[in-house]
Amino acid sequence: MEQARKLPTGALGRMIDELPVRLGAAGGDLAKLALSEKLVDALMTRDELRALLIKRGAEDPAHKTFRQVSFQEYRYGLPDSGDRSTQVAVVVVQGDIVDGDAPQGAIGGRSTAELIRHARDDDTVKALVLRVDSPGGSAFGAELIRRELEITRKAGKPVIVSMSDVAASGGYWVSTSADEVLADPATITRLDRRIRAGADVRQDPGQAGRAHRRRDDDLVGGRAGSAPAAGPALRPGDPGQRRPHLPGVSGAGRGQQARNRGTDRGSGAGTGLDWAAGARTPPGGRLWGFGCRHP
């Protein structure tokens, strides 16, 4: 980006480090800051931009604007040079999960499950990537999606989950049937809201497995570099370790998740892991898990 904007080497890093000071000097105006830092060439309203494009481009008198083409129209006009016999399907799970059908850009349990089924039945699709950015929602809708992923995996097609900002509750639930789960260092992921685990084991390995009791309506989650202070470690059988919370759904989640992720070590209390089982982060990263059940 520095090269494209003709900025000195390290300019962006220094701007980030000094962001509060520089933003204050710009009066708290991010647009003015972007202009002063040469991240943009000018600040314009939409009508000013339209006039500029008419002047520099080609006018469209019929629509009183400039000649233009949408991305989709442009893409369809390009020659198809790819190999359509070998494809990777990408299904995006972004937003709240709801029952039934949902339009593009939302997550309907049935409609998203059908997308996965169509990808599985398409012989040109050799693998499936599920991009998850969801805090959860309908347990039934999430289960429909997870089940289709499980069938796809059993059919021999690799299933990879890529976690974005959030993969919580149902968002994590749908991820448990994948062959591999990849998470960003700042990903917030959990299965339920009963217990918060968030020790940064990079800085203090002794904190691994420690949990924090939180109310369901408390703020949950964390970003890289903002781990909460570790609370007392919870042990199997600790009366404070669990509170009644949808035992049917949560209980099924724990058992199914452990089986899907290959961490089922039995059915007794204190066995297996209830969160982030088998998920990976890039080197130096972390996962935030909820509903932990430590051995």
HELIX and SHEET records of a PDB file:
HELIX    1   1 ALA A   11  ASP A   17  1                                   7    
HELIX    2   2 LEU A   19  ALA A   25  1                                   7    
HELIX    3   3 LEU A   30  SER A   36  1                                   7    
HELIX    4   4 ARG A   46  ARG A   56  1                                  11    
HELIX    5   5 PHE A   71  GLY A   77  1                                   7    
HELIX    6   6 GLY A  109  ASP A  121  1                                  13    
HELIX    7   7 ALA A  139  LYS A  154  1                                  16    
HELIX    8   8 GLY A  170  TRP A  173  1                                   4    
HELIX    9   9 VAL A  174  SER A  177  5                                   4    
HELIX   10  10 PRO A  205  GLN A  207  5                                   3    
HELIX   11  11 PRO A  247  ARG A  261  1                                  15    
SHEET    1   A 2 GLU A  59  ASP A  60  0                                        
SHEET    2   A 2 THR A  65  PHE A  66 -1                                        
SHEET    1   B 5 ILE A 107  GLY A 108  0                                        
SHEET    2   B 5 GLN A  87  VAL A  98  1                                        
SHEET    3   B 5 VAL A 125  GLY A 137  1                                        
SHEET    4   B 5 VAL A 159  ALA A 168  1                                        
SHEET    5   B 5 GLU A 180  ALA A 183  1                                        
SHEET    1   C 5 ILE A 107  GLY A 108  0                                        
SHEET    2   C 5 GLN A  87  VAL A  98  1                                        
SHEET    3   C 5 VAL A 125  GLY A 137  1                                        
SHEET    4   C 5 VAL A 159  ALA A 168  1                                        
SHEET    5   C 5 ILE A 188  ARG A 190  1                                        
SHEET    1   D 3 HIS A 212  ARG A 213  0                                        
SHEET    2   D 3 ILE A 195  ALA A 197 -1                                        
SHEET    3   D 3 GLY A 289  PHE A 290 -1                                        
END                                                                             
